[in-house]
Amino acid sequence: MNGCRLKVACEDLGVDLKTLNRWKESPDDQRRGPLDAPANKLSLEEKGRIIEIATSCEYQDTSPWKIVASLADQGITKTERSKWCY
């Protein structure tokens, strides 16, 4: 049998030997991710409004940071502006 031992290879790669064995048993990704949507998730209306503004002739070549500053100058509330850059 050629090659190095699994333990040495795992150490070199920074992968725990138990993780390798788990991957062999079930190669599918078993992570599930969060079950709930984040509290600050944009609504479909908010997403649509942001896309509408960002793609308008006035802002199409402008960075989000400059759009936020422009909206602030126009009196758009901080809550609405904060969703642009995060």
N, CA, C and O atoms as a GROMACS GRO file, in nm:
protein
  344
    1MET      N    1   0.084  -0.118   0.000
    1MET     CA    2   0.000   0.000   0.000
    1MET      C    3   0.089   0.124   0.000
    1MET      O    4   0.178   0.136   0.084
    2ASN      N    5   0.066   0.216  -0.092
    2ASN     CA    6   0.146   0.337  -0.102
    2ASN      C    7   0.079   0.454  -0.030
    2ASN      O    8  -0.041   0.451  -0.001
    3GLY      N    9   0.158   0.557  -0.002
    3GLY     CA   10   0.102   0.678   0.059
    3GLY      C   11   0.133   0.686   0.207
    3GLY      O   12   0.203   0.601   0.262
    4CYS      N   13   0.081   0.788   0.267
    4CYS     CA   14   0.106   0.807   0.411
    4CYS      C   15  -0.015   0.762   0.492
    4CYS      O   16  -0.120   0.729   0.436
    5ARG      N   17   0.002   0.759   0.620
    5ARG     CA   18  -0.106   0.718   0.709
    5ARG      C   19  -0.212   0.828   0.716
    5ARG      O   20  -0.181   0.947   0.704
    6LEU      N   21  -0.335   0.788   0.736
    6LEU     CA   22  -0.446   0.883   0.741
    6LEU      C   23  -0.427   0.986   0.851
    6LEU      O   24  -0.456   1.104   0.833
    7LYS      N   25  -0.379   0.941   0.965
    7LYS     CA   26  -0.362   1.033   1.078
    7LYS      C   27  -0.266   1.145   1.042
    7LYS      O   28  -0.293   1.262   1.071
    8VAL      N   29  -0.155   1.111   0.978
    8VAL     CA   30  -0.056   1.211   0.939
    8VAL      C   31  -0.114   1.304   0.833
    8VAL      O   32  -0.096   1.426   0.839
    9ALA      N   33  -0.185   1.246   0.736
    9ALA     CA   34  -0.245   1.328   0.630
    9ALA      C   35  -0.349   1.425   0.689
    9ALA      O   36  -0.354   1.542   0.650
   10CYS      N   37  -0.429   1.376   0.781
   10CYS     CA   38  -0.530   1.462   0.844
   10CYS      C   39  -0.464   1.575   0.922
   10CYS      O   40  -0.510   1.689   0.917
   11GLU      N   41  -0.359   1.545   0.993
   11GLU     CA   42  -0.286   1.648   1.068
   11GLU      C   43  -0.231   1.755   0.973
   11GLU      O   44  -0.239   1.874   1.001
   12ASP      N   45  -0.174   1.711   0.861
   12ASP     CA   46  -0.119   1.805   0.763
   12ASP      C   47  -0.227   1.895   0.704
   12ASP      O   48  -0.202   2.012   0.675
   13LEU      N   49  -0.346   1.840   0.686
   13LEU     CA   50  -0.456   1.917   0.627
   13LEU      C   51  -0.538   1.995   0.729
   13LEU      O   52  -0.620   2.079   0.693
   14GLY      N   53  -0.515   1.967   0.858
   14GLY     CA   54  -0.591   2.035   0.962
   14GLY      C   55  -0.732   1.981   0.977
   14GLY      O   56  -0.823   2.052   1.020
   15VAL      N   57  -0.750   1.853   0.941
   15VAL     CA   58  -0.880   1.788   0.952
   15VAL      C   59  -0.870   1.680   1.059
   15VAL      O   60  -0.777   1.600   1.058
   16ASP      N   61  -0.966   1.677   1.149
   16ASP     CA   62  -0.967   1.576   1.253
   16ASP      C   63  -0.998   1.439   1.191
   16ASP      O   64  -1.078   1.429   1.098
   17LEU      N   65  -0.934   1.336   1.242
   17LEU     CA   66  -0.954   1.200   1.190
   17LEU      C   67  -1.100   1.157   1.204
   17LEU      O   68  -1.152   1.087   1.118
   18LYS      N   69  -1.166   1.199   1.312
   18LYS     CA   70  -1.308   1.167   1.331
   18LYS      C   71  -1.394   1.231   1.221
   18LYS      O   72  -1.491   1.172   1.174
   19THR      N   73  -1.356   1.351   1.181
   19THR     CA   74  -1.428   1.418   1.073
   19THR      C   75  -1.413   1.340   0.944
   19THR      O   76  -1.511   1.322   0.871
   20LEU      N   77  -1.292   1.294   0.913
   20LEU     CA   78  -1.270   1.215   0.793
   20LEU      C   79  -1.355   1.088   0.794
   20LEU      O   80  -1.416   1.052   0.693
   21ASN      N   81  -1.359   1.022   0.908
   21ASN     CA   82  -1.439   0.900   0.918
   21ASN      C   83  -1.588   0.929   0.901
   21ASN      O   84  -1.660   0.851   0.840
   22ARG      N   85  -1.634   1.042   0.955
   22ARG     CA   86  -1.774   1.082   0.940
   22ARG      C   87  -1.805   1.109   0.792
   22ARG      O   88  -1.911   1.073   0.742
   23TRP      N   89  -1.711   1.173   0.722
   23TRP     CA   90  -1.728   1.201   0.579
   23TRP      C   91  -1.735   1.072   0.499
   23TRP      O   92  -1.810   1.062   0.401
   24LYS      N   93  -1.657   0.972   0.539
   24LYS     CA   94  -1.659   0.844   0.468
   24LYS      C   95  -1.795   0.776   0.483
   24LYS      O   96  -1.846   0.716   0.388
   25GLU      N   97  -1.853   0.784   0.603
   25GLU     CA   98  -1.983   0.722   0.630
   25GLU      C   99  -2.094   0.791   0.553
   25GLU      O  100  -2.182   0.725   0.498
   26SER      N  101  -2.091   0.922   0.550
   26SER     CA  102  -2.196   0.999   0.484
   26SER      C  103  -2.132   1.121   0.417
   26SER      O  104  -2.110   1.223   0.483
   27PRO      N  105  -2.102   1.111   0.289
   27PRO     CA  106  -2.033   1.221   0.221
   27PRO      C  107  -2.118   1.346   0.202
   27PRO      O  108  -2.066   1.452   0.168
   28ASP      N  109  -2.249   1.336   0.223
   28ASP     CA  110  -2.336   1.453   0.210
   28ASP      C  111  -2.313   1.549   0.326
   28ASP      O  112  -2.283   1.508   0.438
   29ASP      N  113  -2.326   1.677   0.297
   29ASP     CA  114  -2.311   1.781   0.399
   29ASP      C  115  -2.428   1.772   0.496
   29ASP      O  116  -2.544   1.785   0.455
   30GLN      N  117  -2.400   1.749   0.623
   30GLN     CA  118  -2.505   1.730   0.722
   30GLN      C  119  -2.545   1.859   0.796
   30GLN      O  120  -2.634   1.858   0.880
   31ARG      N  121  -2.476   1.969   0.761
   31ARG     CA  122  -2.512   2.094   0.828
   31ARG      C  123  -2.649   2.140   0.779
   31ARG      O  124  -2.684   2.120   0.663
   32ARG      N  125  -2.725   2.200   0.867
   32ARG     CA  126  -2.861   2.240   0.834
   32ARG      C  127  -2.879   2.392   0.827
   32ARG      O  128  -2.971   2.440   0.762
   33GLY      N  129  -2.793   2.466   0.893
   33GLY     CA  130  -2.806   2.612   0.894
   33GLY      C  131  -2.914   2.657   0.990
   33GLY      O  132  -2.978   2.575   1.056
   34PRO      N  133  -2.935   2.788   0.999
   34PRO     CA  134  -3.034   2.840   1.093
   34PRO      C  135  -3.176   2.804   1.049
   34PRO      O  136  -3.205   2.794   0.930
   35LEU      N  137  -3.263   2.784   1.146
   35LEU     CA  138  -3.401   2.748   1.118
   35LEU      C  139  -3.489   2.871   1.097
   35LEU      O  140  -3.589   2.865   1.026
   36ASP      N  141  -3.452   2.982   1.160
   36ASP     CA  142  -3.531   3.104   1.151
   36ASP      C  143  -3.463   3.207   1.063
   36ASP      O  144  -3.340   3.210   1.052
   37ALA      N  145  -3.542   3.291   1.001
   37ALA     CA  146  -3.488   3.402   0.924
   37ALA      C  147  -3.436   3.508   1.021
   37ALA      O  148  -3.490   3.521   1.131
   38PRO      N  149  -3.334   3.584   0.984
   38PRO     CA  150  -3.284   3.688   1.074
   38PRO      C  151  -3.390   3.795   1.097
   38PRO      O  152  -3.474   3.820   1.011
   39ALA      N  153  -3.386   3.856   1.213
   39ALA     CA  154  -3.485   3.957   1.250
   39ALA      C  155  -3.481   4.077   1.157
   39ALA      O  156  -3.583   4.144   1.137
   40ASN      N  157  -3.366   4.107   1.100
   40ASN     CA  158  -3.353   4.225   1.014
   40ASN      C  159  -3.361   4.192   0.865
   40ASN      O  160  -3.315   4.270   0.782
   41LYS      N  161  -3.417   4.078   0.831
   41LYS     CA  162  -3.428   4.036   0.691
   41LYS      C  163  -3.517   4.136   0.616
   41LYS      O  164  -3.622   4.179   0.665
   42LEU      N  165  -3.473   4.171   0.496
   42LEU     CA  166  -3.550   4.264   0.415
   42LEU      C  167  -3.676   4.197   0.362
   42LEU      O  168  -3.676   4.079   0.326
   43SER      N  169  -3.784   4.274   0.358
   43SER     CA  170  -3.907   4.223   0.298
   43SER      C  171  -3.891   4.232   0.146
   43SER      O  172  -3.799   4.298   0.096
   44LEU      N  173  -3.980   4.168   0.073
   44LEU     CA  174  -3.975   4.174  -0.072
   44LEU      C  175  -3.996   4.318  -0.122
   44LEU      O  176  -3.936   4.359  -0.221
   45GLU      N  177  -4.081   4.393  -0.052
   45GLU     CA  178  -4.103   4.534  -0.088
   45GLU      C  179  -3.975   4.615  -0.070
   45GLU      O  180  -3.940   4.696  -0.156
   46GLU      N  181  -3.904   4.593   0.043
   46GLU     CA  182  -3.780   4.666   0.069
   46GLU      C  183  -3.674   4.632  -0.036
   46GLU      O  184  -3.606   4.721  -0.087
   47LYS      N  185  -3.660   4.503  -0.067
   47LYS     CA  186  -3.564   4.463  -0.170
   47LYS      C  187  -3.596   4.528  -0.303
   47LYS      O  188  -3.507   4.580  -0.372
   48GLY      N  189  -3.722   4.526  -0.338
   48GLY     CA  190  -3.765   4.585  -0.464
   48GLY      C  191  -3.737   4.734  -0.470
   48GLY      O  192  -3.692   4.785  -0.572
   49ARG      N  193  -3.763   4.804  -0.359
   49ARG     CA  194  -3.739   4.949  -0.354
   49ARG      C  195  -3.589   4.979  -0.366
   49ARG      O  196  -3.551   5.072  -0.437
   50ILE      N  197  -3.506   4.902  -0.299
   50ILE     CA  198  -3.361   4.922  -0.306
   50ILE      C  199  -3.312   4.900  -0.450
   50ILE      O  200  -3.234   4.979  -0.502
   51ILE      N  201  -3.358   4.793  -0.512
   51ILE     CA  202  -3.318   4.765  -0.650
   51ILE      C  203  -3.367   4.875  -0.744
   51ILE      O  204  -3.295   4.918  -0.834
   52GLU      N  205  -3.490   4.920  -0.720
   52GLU     CA  206  -3.547   5.026  -0.803
   52GLU      C  207  -3.463   5.154  -0.794
   52GLU      O  208  -3.434   5.216  -0.896
   53ILE      N  209  -3.424   5.193  -0.674
   53ILE     CA  210  -3.344   5.315  -0.655
   53ILE      C  211  -3.204   5.295  -0.712
   53ILE      O  212  -3.153   5.382  -0.783
   54ALA      N  213  -3.141   5.183  -0.680
   54ALA     CA  214  -3.001   5.159  -0.722
   54ALA      C  215  -2.986   5.151  -0.873
   54ALA      O  216  -2.881   5.185  -0.927
   55THR      N  217  -3.090   5.106  -0.942
   55THR     CA  218  -3.080   5.092  -1.087
   55THR      C  219  -3.142   5.211  -1.161
   55THR      O  220  -3.147   5.212  -1.284
   56SER      N  221  -3.187   5.310  -1.087
   56SER     CA  222  -3.243   5.429  -1.152
   56SER      C  223  -3.131   5.506  -1.222
   56SER      O  224  -3.014   5.490  -1.189
   57CYS      N  225  -3.170   5.588  -1.318
   57CYS     CA  226  -3.070   5.667  -1.393
   57CYS      C  227  -2.984   5.752  -1.299
   57CYS      O  228  -2.864   5.769  -1.322
   58GLU      N  229  -3.045   5.803  -1.195
   58GLU     CA  230  -2.974   5.892  -1.102
   58GLU      C  231  -2.862   5.820  -1.027
   58GLU      O  232  -2.758   5.880  -1.000
   59TYR      N  233  -2.881   5.691  -0.994
   59TYR     CA  234  -2.787   5.620  -0.907
   59TYR      C  235  -2.719   5.500  -0.972
   59TYR      O  236  -2.643   5.431  -0.903
   60GLN      N  237  -2.741   5.471  -1.098
   60GLN     CA  238  -2.692   5.345  -1.155
   60GLN      C  239  -2.541   5.329  -1.151
   60GLN      O  240  -2.493   5.216  -1.149
   61ASP      N  241  -2.465   5.437  -1.149
   61ASP     CA  242  -2.319   5.428  -1.143
   61ASP      C  243  -2.264   5.475  -1.009
   61ASP      O  244  -2.149   5.520  -1.001
   62THR      N  245  -2.345   5.466  -0.905
   62THR     CA  246  -2.309   5.517  -0.774
   62THR      C  247  -2.294   5.403  -0.674
   62THR      O  248  -2.370   5.306  -0.678
   63SER      N  249  -2.196   5.414  -0.584
   63SER     CA  250  -2.177   5.311  -0.482
   63SER      C  251  -2.289   5.320  -0.378
   63SER      O  252  -2.349   5.427  -0.361
   64PRO      N  253  -2.317   5.210  -0.309
   64PRO     CA  254  -2.421   5.213  -0.205
   64PRO      C  255  -2.396   5.321  -0.100
   64PRO      O  256  -2.490   5.383  -0.051
   65TRP      N  257  -2.270   5.343  -0.065
   65TRP     CA  258  -2.238   5.443   0.038
   65TRP      C  259  -2.277   5.584  -0.008
   65TRP      O  260  -2.328   5.663   0.071
   66LYS      N  261  -2.253   5.613  -0.134
   66LYS     CA  262  -2.290   5.744  -0.186
   66LYS      C  263  -2.441   5.757  -0.202
   66LYS      O  264  -2.496   5.866  -0.185
   67ILE      N  265  -2.508   5.648  -0.235
   67ILE     CA  266  -2.654   5.650  -0.244
   67ILE      C  267  -2.712   5.680  -0.106
   67ILE      O  268  -2.804   5.761  -0.094
   68VAL      N  269  -2.658   5.617  -0.003
   68VAL     CA  270  -2.706   5.641   0.134
   68VAL      C  271  -2.688   5.787   0.171
   68VAL      O  272  -2.777   5.848   0.230
   69ALA      N  273  -2.572   5.844   0.138
   69ALA     CA  274  -2.547   5.984   0.170
   69ALA      C  275  -2.645   6.074   0.096
   69ALA      O  276  -2.697   6.170   0.154
   70SER      N  277  -2.672   6.044  -0.028
   70SER     CA  278  -2.766   6.123  -0.106
   70SER      C  279  -2.907   6.112  -0.048
   70SER      O  280  -2.979   6.212  -0.040
   71LEU      N  281  -2.946   5.992  -0.009
   71LEU     CA  282  -3.078   5.974   0.052
   71LEU      C  283  -3.089   6.051   0.183
   71LEU      O  284  -3.196   6.103   0.216
   72ALA      N  285  -2.980   6.057   0.258
   72ALA     CA  286  -2.979   6.133   0.383
   72ALA      C  287  -3.000   6.282   0.354
   72ALA      O  288  -3.073   6.350   0.426
   73ASP      N  289  -2.936   6.331   0.248
   73ASP     CA  290  -2.953   6.471   0.210
   73ASP      C  291  -3.098   6.500   0.170
   73ASP      O  292  -3.146   6.612   0.185
   74GLN      N  293  -3.165   6.399   0.119
   74GLN     CA  294  -3.304   6.416   0.077
   74GLN      C  295  -3.403   6.396   0.192
   74GLN      O  296  -3.524   6.415   0.174
   75GLY      N  297  -3.351   6.358   0.310
   75GLY     CA  298  -3.437   6.343   0.427
   75GLY      C  299  -3.496   6.205   0.446
   75GLY      O  300  -3.590   6.187   0.524
   76ILE      N  301  -3.442   6.106   0.376
   76ILE     CA  302  -3.488   5.968   0.395
   76ILE      C  303  -3.442   5.924   0.534
   76ILE      O  304  -3.330   5.954   0.574
   77THR      N  305  -3.529   5.852   0.606
   77THR     CA  306  -3.498   5.817   0.745
   77THR      C  307  -3.378   5.724   0.756
   77THR      O  308  -3.347   5.649   0.664
   78LYS      N  309  -3.312   5.730   0.871
   78LYS     CA  310  -3.193   5.649   0.896
   78LYS      C  311  -3.226   5.500   0.886
   78LYS      O  312  -3.145   5.422   0.834
   79THR      N  313  -3.343   5.459   0.935
   79THR     CA  314  -3.381   5.319   0.930
   79THR      C  315  -3.383   5.268   0.787
   79THR      O  316  -3.334   5.159   0.759
   80GLU      N  317  -3.438   5.347   0.696
   80GLU     CA  318  -3.445   5.306   0.557
   80GLU      C  319  -3.306   5.304   0.493
   80GLU      O  320  -3.276   5.215   0.414
   81ARG      N  321  -3.222   5.400   0.527
   81ARG     CA  322  -3.088   5.408   0.470
   81ARG      C  323  -2.998   5.298   0.520
   81ARG      O  324  -2.912   5.250   0.446
   82SER      N  325  -3.014   5.256   0.645
   82SER     CA  326  -2.923   5.157   0.704
   82SER      C  327  -2.927   5.023   0.633
   82SER      O  328  -2.831   4.946   0.641
   83LYS      N  329  -3.033   4.993   0.563
   83LYS     CA  330  -3.046   4.863   0.497
   83LYS      C  331  -2.963   4.856   0.368
   83LYS      O  332  -2.949   4.748   0.310
   84TRP      N  333  -2.911   4.966   0.325
   84TRP     CA  334  -2.837   4.969   0.200
   84TRP      C  335  -2.697   4.910   0.209
   84TRP      O  336  -2.649   4.852   0.112
   85CYS      N  337  -2.632   4.924   0.320
   85CYS     CA  338  -2.488   4.892   0.328
   85CYS      C  339  -2.457   4.770   0.411
   85CYS      O  340  -2.340   4.742   0.435
   86TYR      N  341  -2.555   4.698   0.455
   86TYR     CA  342  -2.525   4.581   0.540
   86TYR      C  343  -2.589   4.457   0.486
   86TYR      O  344  -2.575   4.350   0.545
   0.00000   0.00000   0.00000
